[in-house]
Amino acid sequence: MDKETYSHERVVVLSKDYIFAKVNVKEDSLTKKQYKIFATPTALMANADGQEIDRVVDFHPTEEFLAIIKDYKKGKNTLPDLEKRLSKKPEDVKLLYTLGDKYQWRGNNEKATEMFTKVVVLDPENISLKADSASFSLAYLKYRTENYQGAIADFERFKTEYSNPNLVGDAQIYIALSYEKSDNKAEAVKQYQKYLEMYPGGENADYAKEHIEKLTQKVEKPE
């Protein structure tokens, strides 16, 4: 984001209307906790009182980022706007998913779970192409709240119900991570190895290899 989006002249010019502040959430844990930052990069738009208007999570190219900010300035596609629209279309699957995603990255796990669950129930065939992502997010929320056994069960079930290779690969990584977080190093190694068998050239292959090496050393040389 720094090199491609934030440094672009069309984004820089926004400084006429906004005060920009960059926070390293690894060092500034208080700000991270205050605004419930769960992913980087996160661009948070707030008013003069520090109250959040909305946020942009993950990488977005310049034009896409500017379009999102433009909408937020108009009050469009913000959390309040989406909630209002949902009240008129309570079974709009794509709207439910978008709201679930908003809640997820704001740390409202209960509302996110509610939205994502409705998506999965309303679209069992994944016609919207959102049910698989919603199901994945339900498992991820359990991982994020340290319910590792629940996350493992949900990610394993996800792998049997959906076929999106990117999400299935990510699910396998989170299964391994859940075992690692549960201090079951031997099983974590097996699960990372399983990822490499499934996706030997996958985008998380190096990550899996690094964790296998780290965990194997710990297994062989217990502290």
NORKALIN-V469929 format. One record per helix or strand of 2 or more residues. SS is the DSSP state (H for helix, E for strand). FROM is the first residue (numbers start at 0). TO is the last residue. If there is no record, write none. Layout:
# NORKALIN-V469929
ss: (SS | SS)
from: (FROM | FROM)
to: (TO | TO)
This chain:
# NORKALIN-V469929
ss: (H | H | H | E | E | H | H | H | H | H | H | H | H | H)
from: (1 | 8 | 28 | 41 | 51 | 61 | 78 | 92 | 108 | 130 | 147 | 164 | 184 | 204)
to: (5 | 15 | 34 | 45 | 56 | 72 | 87 | 104 | 121 | 143 | 160 | 180 | 197 | 219)
